[in-house]
Structures are given as structure tokens and as C-alpha cells.
Amino acid sequence: MFTAIIVDDELFVRKGLIGLMDWEASGFQIIGEADDGEDALALIKEKNPDLVITDIRMPILDGIGLIQAAANEQLSSSFIIISGYHDFSYAQQAMRHGVMDYVVKPIDEDELKDALARIREKLSIKKAQEEQVNKHREERQMELLIRGELKETDLTLWNSMWPDARSFTYVLFEINDVLPWNGNVMPMNDMVHNGIRAAIQDAARSSVETMLYSHRQSYGAIIPNVDLTIHGGSMRRMLECVLHRLRERFQLTWRIFAGKPVNDLMQLKQSYMTAKEAMQFKLMKADEPIILFADVEGQSLYYKYPDDEIYRQLTEAVEENNLASMQQSIARLFATFQEQAFSPEAIKSAIVQCVLNLVKSIRGLDGDEKDLQSLESVMNWHDYSITMNELRRLFELFVIEAAALFSKLYGASGKGSIQKIKSYVDRNFHQNLSLKSISAQFYMNSAYLGQLFKKSFGVYFNDYLHQLRIAEAKKLLRQKELRIYEIAERVGFNNADYFVTQFEKLEKVTPSEYRNRMNNQG
């Protein structure tokens, strides 16, 4: 609703204009009237109306004089002028002084309604622009304040807002889990601003409008100690009340982080920095929607790496598509984050490393990791405000999807690959081969390779490798005068005693006994 005053030297004209129409239905409230330009100027200064509807011809100070005087004193009211038919050219001249519209006597109700509609639209635009300018000015001052760059002489406005305040706390409000892949929608920025302001003012029962600063992924507010009065001076109880109102209004996941109170606004940077420090614990304290700096003061987060065994077990479980093992490995990974107080950056690094390990294996099977719909989100989650529960859900989704892709790739390439592997073993059995080294070379899971080999050839991989080596050793025992340890090395055994054990296991005689028997037959 906009405010308006009516200026005309004829009483019946003023009263007739007021009673002519339903002003509130047109978006205006009449807050005063004057019978000459001089009184009107004083009334404008006193009440600062949005609109002044004035006649042109008046004693002492006419309409044009009133408009010029208001402009000279930089008053913000807008004007509609009323003119008689013979004053039409005069009215046109007035338009050059910034008058928004005019109506001609005798005043027609419809014509006036149309003029008011045009004015209301212009005033709405003007008001929105002014609010935007004021918002930018406030945010700029807030930015300088939390950076410690605002001059003490510029604190007059801030100190006047809370004359009885003795301490100030910077608080960060964050909306979590509004993500491209889960369908949640972020409200308009102005709606969030208004919602946080209203929640703080309601919780504090304060009429002082809360000023907010938009950070990259959060909203900052200054809360003076006087706002905690009705909560017994407790910041936590105050923020619990704010959180309840925010949840009711937005139905979203909110996290709140409060810095260390400071006694002077010039020290607000310290409160802001400690609020950011409290925010670093959001993943570690996943079940706590409100974290005060006092809750984490003296605690540390670390940039660590999980044990390689965790990566190995997870990769193996995914490649084998073993759901129970996958869940166990994920639980171990996230427990490690908690138990060893991983920093957000360390968690990000660990998740990325797990993903890259699986991507490497997928490529080794001539697969395309782009077939994984969850890949982009699991690689970019750290660009959003996310809870630990949502991160774990997202990671589990990726792992399950990757396991399904491995099964598909193994099914498509298994038969051809196993023949290639057998041929490779047949040619290179004398080298230092193992199921693990072969699986790494052919980008296959070792357990899966062992199962596939047994299924395809009816013999376990190690037994087949030993058969090849023992068969070659028998040739050498028959054809050359090599020592036993030399034959062991040539056929791929690094340990002569182990060679003898395996030879005897297959042939039921030792290598020396086999050689002697062959020599006696010759």
C-alpha cells in the first residue's frame, strides 16, 4: 500500500476527490491534505508520502512551485497534477519537472483510476530499485565489517540499531541437500532472505530488521546479545527457535553455525572466522543441525588418507558385485572419516580416489565410465552444501551402479579375454606370474579371474601354471645336464625347494628321481 496526500485550495474539491473512489482498492492510503503549496511542502517533509496529488493554481505557492521546491530539497515524493482545460499547456510544462501524470478537471473517476494504476506500477518499480540499492549498500557494509575493513566512523548506523547490545555473534545459515540429482529446489534468494529475517525477528521478538549477507553457499547475520534475552541468554536456544521457524516455512534441511561472540562490532571479523571454523565440522557432526564455535573450540580436523587396504577391498567388492562386501567396505570408509576426524577436503580426496580406482578398472575392460549416471554427481558433490547422510547415499548409489557395469562388461568380454589370458600364460609361464599380476595386467578382478579360469578350463589357475612349469621341467630334465635349481629358475620357480615339492606332488617322484629313471631307460 502506498501513501498519498491531496493538495487543493478548494475544500469541496479535496473532499470530493477523497470520496470519489475507493483509494485502498487502487493501492493508496490518503494520509493528509493541504490547501496551498506552502502547507503542502511542510506536510511532505513531515509525512514523506509516496504520492502528492496537487492542483496547479493555488495561492502562496502554486503547483509548479511546490514541485520545484520538493525537488530542490531532494524530497522523494512523486506527483500527479490536476489542471483545468485551459491550463493543459501549463500541465505539459510541469511534466518536464518530473511529474509522473496529470488529470484534467472535471475529474473523471475512471481517468483517475487509470492514472493511479500507472503511478502504482512506476512506484512499485521505483521501490524495488530503491530496496535493491539499499540492500547492496547494506551488504557492502556487512562485507567490509566481516573483513575488518569498515571504518569506525561508519559504525553509527549499526550502533544505533542495537544501543543496548554488549556482544555480537556472527551466524551462518545454510540450506543443505538441494542438489541437481535429488529434485529439491532452492527458493528464490529474496524468499530465503525474508524467511531468515522473519525467523530471527520472531525468535528474538524484535522489531529491528535483521541485516543479511549472502555468502557463496550460506547467509550471514549479526545477532546481538539483546536478541537472546527471552531465551535466557542462550544462543543455542535462540537458534533452535529460529531453526524451527525455518523448517516450518521451507521444508528443507537447514544447518546453522555460530561464531565466537565479540564485544565490539569492529571485532566482528573474529566472530565470522570462527563461524566458518564451526562450519568445517558439519560432516563430522552430521546429526547436529546447530554447531556453535564453543562446541568445537580446541578440536582439530586432519587431512589424512584411508589405508590402501580400504581402497583395495572396496574395489574388489565392486568388481565382484558382492553387495555385502560393498556395504561393509563403505561402512569402514565412512567410519574412518569419523574416527580419524577427516577434514572436508580429506573426505573429498578419499571419495575421488575411490571413484578413480573404479574408473581405471572400467576402462581396462574397454568400458566407458560415462555410462554411469551417478558419476558426475559423485565427482562434484563438494560444489554443493551436502550432509554426510546424503553423501553416503550418493556414494552407495555410485558403487552399486559401478558393480552392475562390471558384471555387464565381464559378461561381454569374459570369453574372449580368458582365451587371451591362457595364451599369454602358455607363452610366459617361465616368468614371475601370479593370478594377481595377470588380473592387474588384464584389468580384471583377481577373484573373478580365478573363477572364470576354473569355469572355462576345469582347473584352477595356479594348478594350470604349475602343470605348464612341471611339463617344461620334465623336458629339461630329460634333455640337458642342468642342475635342479637352474631348471627351477628356468621354468619360473624362484625357490628350488618349492619346485621340488610341486614336482613331487604332480609326478609322485622328485626331479632327481625322475632324471635318474629317464637316464636308466636310455
N, C-alpha and C positions, 0 to 999 in steps of 0.2 A: 504494500500500500504506500503510495506517495502522498506527500503533504502539499497543500496549496493555500494561498491567500488571495482575496479578491479586492481590487482597488478601483473605486469609482466615487466621484464626488456626489452622486445622486443616491440617496439611501434606498429608494424603491428599486433602483436598478440593481444594487448589490443584493438586496433581499430577494428580488425576483430571480436573479441569477442563481442564488443559493437554492431556491426552491424549485428551480426549473426542472431539475433532473435528479436521479439517484447517483450522487457523486461516488459513493463507495463501490457501486456496481461498475463504475468506469475506472476504478482503481485509484481514487483520490479521496483524501480526507481534508475538509476545509478547517484550517486551524486559526484563521484570523481574517480581519477585513480592515480597510483604511479608506478615508475619504479624500486624501490628497497624497501627492508623491512624497512629501517630506515625512509624513507619518508612516507611509508605506516603507520608506527606506529604513526607518528606525525599527519597524516590525520585522523586516527581512533580517536585519542584524541580530535581532533577539531570537527569532524562531528558526531561521535558516530553512525556509520552505523549499521543497523541490521545484515548485511552480508558482509563478506570480501571474495572475490574470488581471491586466490593467487597461483602463481606458487611456486614450491618448490625450484628450483635452481635459485638464484638471488645473485648479488654481495652485499657486505657490510653486509647485514643481510638477510639470506635465509628465506624460508617459515616457517620451523620449529622454527627458532629463533624468527621470528615475532609472531608466535602463543604463544610461551613460554613467550615472553616479554609482550604481551597483557594480558596473564593470571596473570603474576606477578603484573601487575599494576591494576588488577581487572577490566579490560575493559569488557563490556558485549557483544561485537560483536561475532557473530557466524562465522565459517569458512568453506569454500569449498576449497580444494586444487586441483591444476592442476598438473598432473605428466606425464612424458613420460613413454613409455612402460617399459624401463629399470629401472625406479625409482619406480616401483609398490611396491616392498617390503618396500621402504622408505615411500611411501604413507601410507601403512598399519601401520607402526610405528607411523606416525603422528596422526592416529585415536585415539591412546591412550592419546593424549594431548587434547582431547575434540573436535576434528574436526568432523563436522556433516556429511560430504560426500566428495567424490572426483570424478573427471572425468579424463579420460586418453586422452592425445594428440595422434593423431589429434582429436580435439573436434568435436563430432557429435551433431548436433542441438537437435535431439530427446533425446539423452542421457542427455544433459544439461537440457532440459525441465523437464525430469523425476526427475533429481536431485533437481531442483528448486522447483518442486511440493512437494517433500519430505521435503525439508527445510522449505517451506512456512507453511506446516502443523505443523512442530515442532515449528517454530517461533510463530505461532498462539496460540499453547498450552502454550508456554513459556510466551507470552504476557498476556494471560488470567490469568495465575498463578501469574504473577507479579502484575497485576491490582488488583487481589483478595487480595494479601498480602498487597499492598498499601492501599486498601480500609479498610481492617481490622485494619491496623495501624492508619489510619485517624479516623476511628470510635472509636477505643480505646482512642485516644487523645480527641475526642469530648466527650466521656463518662466521662473521668476524668475532662474535662473542666466544664461540666454542673453539675458535682458532687462537684465541688470546690476543686478537689484533684490534679490538674495539677500544677506542679512546675513552678514558674515564669520563670525559666531558659529555660523551654521547649516551651515558647511562641514565640521564634524567628521566626519560620515558619509562625505562624498565623499573627504576626505583620507585617511581610514582605508582606503578601498578600494585606493588606489594610493600607499602610503607612500614608494615609491622613485621615483615619477614626477617628471620635471623639466620636462616640457612637455605640453600638451594640445591636441588638434586636434578641431574640430567637423566632423563629416562628415554630409552629406545623402545618403540613399539614395532613389532614385526609380524607380518602375515606369512604363515608357513603353508607349504604344500599346495600352493596354487601353481600348477605345473601344466605344461602343454600336453602331457600324456595322460593326465588323470581327469580332465574335463572340468576342473574347478575354474572359476572365472574371478579375476581380480576386479573389485568395484572401481568406479571412476575415482581418480585421485581426490577430487573435491569431496566426494562422499566419504572417503576414508578420513580426510582432514576434519570434516564436520563431525563425523562419528567419534573420533578420538577426543576432539574438543568437548563435545557434549558429555561424553563418558567421564572425563576428568572433572568438568564443572559440576556435574550431577553428584559424583562421588565426594567432591570437596564441599558441595553446597555453596559454591562460589559464583558470584556474578562477574568476576574478572575473566575476560576471554583468554583462553589459553593460546599461546603462540606456538606454532609447529614449524619444524624444519624438515624438509624432505631429503633424506639421505638416499643412497643408491637403492637400498632394499629395505629401508626402515624409516620410521618417522620419529623425530626427536622432540621432546617437550621439557620445559623447565617447570619443576614442581617445587614451590616454596613450602617451608615447614608449616605455614599457617593453613595450608590445604589439608594437613594431616590431623588437625585439631579434633575433628569429630571422630577420628579413628584412634584416639588416644596417643597420637604422635607416632603411630606405627606406619611406616612406608609400605610394608607388606600387606597390611590390612587395607590400606588405601588402594593399592594396586589390585588386590583381589576383587575389590568392589568395582574398579574400572574394568577389569577383565570380564567380570560377569555381565556388565552392560555391553561390552564389545561383542561378546559371544551371542548375546540375545539379538543384537542388531544385525550382525553379519553372517552368523552361522559358519564361521571359518576358524582355522587353527591359529591362535594368537600366541606369541611369546613376548615377554616383557623383561627388559634388562635395566636395572637401576644402578647408576654410578655411586661414587662416594659423595656424601653431602659436603658442600663447601660453604664458608661463612660469608663470602663476598662474590658477587656476580663476576668480578674481574678474575676470579679463580675458576670460572665455570669450565674452562678447558680441562682441568684436572678431573672434574666430575664426568665430563664427556668421555675422556680417555678410559676411565675406569668402567664406564658403562660398556664401552667396546670390549674391554677385557672380560667383563662378565659374559658378554655375548659369545666369546670364544668357547665357553663351556656348554653351549647349547646341545651339542651332540653327546657329550659325556653325561649331562644331567637331563636325559631325554624325557623323563617323567615329571620335570618341574617346569611349569609354564612361566613362573616368575623366578628370576635369578637376580639377587642383589649382589653388589660387589662384596658386601660383607660375607656372603656365603662362600666365596671362592678366594678371598684375600689370603695370600700366603701359599695357595696351591699352584701347581705348575702343570703345564701340558708339554708333551715331548714329541719331537719329530723322530719317529722310530720306523723300523721296517719289521714286518712279521717274519718269523722264521721261514726259511726256504721250504721246510717240510710242510708248512701250511699251504703254500702255493702248489707244491707237488701233489699233495693229497687231493686238493680241490680239483686240479687239472685232471688227475687220474679218475676221480669220481665222475666228472663231467664226460670225459671221453668214454667211460664205461656205461654211462647213462644209469648210474646207480643212485637212485633218489635218496635212499637212507644215508649213503656216504656223502652225497652233496649237502644234505641238510646238516649233517654232523660237521662237515668242513666249514660251512658258512657260520654255524654257531660258534665254532672255535675261533674263526677270524674275528667276528664281532665281539666275542668275549675278550679277545686280545686287545682290541681297541679300548674297551672299558678298563680292564685290569691294569694296563700299562699306560693309561691316560694319554692316548694318542691325540695330537693336535688335529684340527680340521684339515690342515694341509697334508699331514701324515696319512690320515684316512683317505683323502683324495688320491694320494700317490699309491697307496696299497690297492685300492679298488681298480685304478687304472692298470696297475701291473697284472692283476688277476685277469682283467679283460684282454690285455695284450698277449698274455701267455696262450689264452684260448684262441685268439685270432691267428696267432702264428701256427698253431696246430691245424686250424681250419684251412689255412692257405696251403699247408703241406699236403692236404688231401685234395688239392685243386678246388677247394670250396671258396665261396665268396661271403665274407663276413657281413656284407651289405644285405644278405638275406635275413639277417637278424633284426627284426623290427625294434627290439629294445636296445640295440647297440647305441644309437645316438643319445638316448636319454641317460643310459648308464655311464656314458663318457662325459656328459655335460651337466650332470646333476648339481655340481658345485657352483654353477652360474645362478642358481636359484636358492631361495630360502626354503630349506627342506628339513624335516625332522629325521631323527635316526630311524624311527619305525618305517617311514616312507622310503628311506634309503635302503634299508634291509629288504623291504618288499620288492623294490625295483631291482636290486641285485639278484634276489632269488628268481625273479621272473626271467632275467637275462640268462642265468645259469641253466634253468630248465629249458629255455629255448635253445641255448647252445648245445645242450645234451641231445636234444631231438635232431638238431642239424648234424651232429657227429654220427648218429645212428643212420641217418639218411645217406651221408657220404660214405660210411663204411659199407653199407648195403650196395651202393652203386659201384664202388671201386674195389671192394674186397677181393673178388675172384681174380681180377687182373693183377692186383698188387701182390697177392700171395704167390702167384707164379713168378713174378719178378724177384720177390724175396728169395724164393727157393733157388732160382737160377743164380742169384748173387751169392748165396751161401755155398752152392755147389762149386763156384769158381774161387771163392775166397775163404774156404773153411780153415786153411792153414794160418790165417791171420787171427788177431785177437778179437774174435767175435763173441757177442753175447746177445741175448734176447733184448736187453736194454739198449745196447748200442745199435742194433738193427732197427728197433722200433723208433729210435731217435732219428736215424738216417732216413727212414721212410715216413716220418711224421705220423706214426701210429702209436696208440696206447699199448704199452708192453703186455698188459694182461689180455687185452683184446687180441693182440697179435698171437699170443700163445694159444688162446682158444681157437682162433681161426686156423692156425697151422695144424693143430691136432685134428680139427674137424676136416680139413682138406686132405691131409696125408696120413691120417691114422696113427701118428706118432708125435710125441712131444718134441718141441724144438731142440732142447738140449740133447735128448736121446738121438735125434737125427744127426745133429752136429757131431756127436761122439761116434756114431756109426761111420760117417764120412772120414773122420780122422783115423779111426782104427783101421778102416779098409786101406787107406793110404799107407799107414804104418806097416801093415802086413806086406805091402808091395816092397817097401824099403827094406824090411827085414829079410825078404827073400832075395833082393837084387843087389844090395850094397852092404859093404862092411862098415856100416856106421855104428857108432856107439848108441846105446839105448837113449841117453839124454839128448843126443843130437837128433835122433829120429823124433823124439817127443817135441822138440822145438820146431822141427820142420813141419810137423802136422798141426801145430797150433797149441800144444800144451806147454805152458810156462813152467810147470812143475813136473819133474820126471816121475816122482813117486805117485802123483795123481794120475799120470799117464799109465803107469803100470797097473794101478788099481782099476781104472776104467777098461784097460785091455783085458785084464783077467776076468772082469765082470762079464764082458761080452764073449770072449773066446774060451773061457774056462781054463786057460793056461796063461803063464806070464809071457812077456815078449821074448825073454831069453829061451824059455822052453819051446815057444813057437819056432824060433830061429833054429834051434837045435834039431827039432823034429823035421823041419824043411831040409836042413843040411843032410840029415841021415837018409831022407828019402832020395836025395840026389845021388 
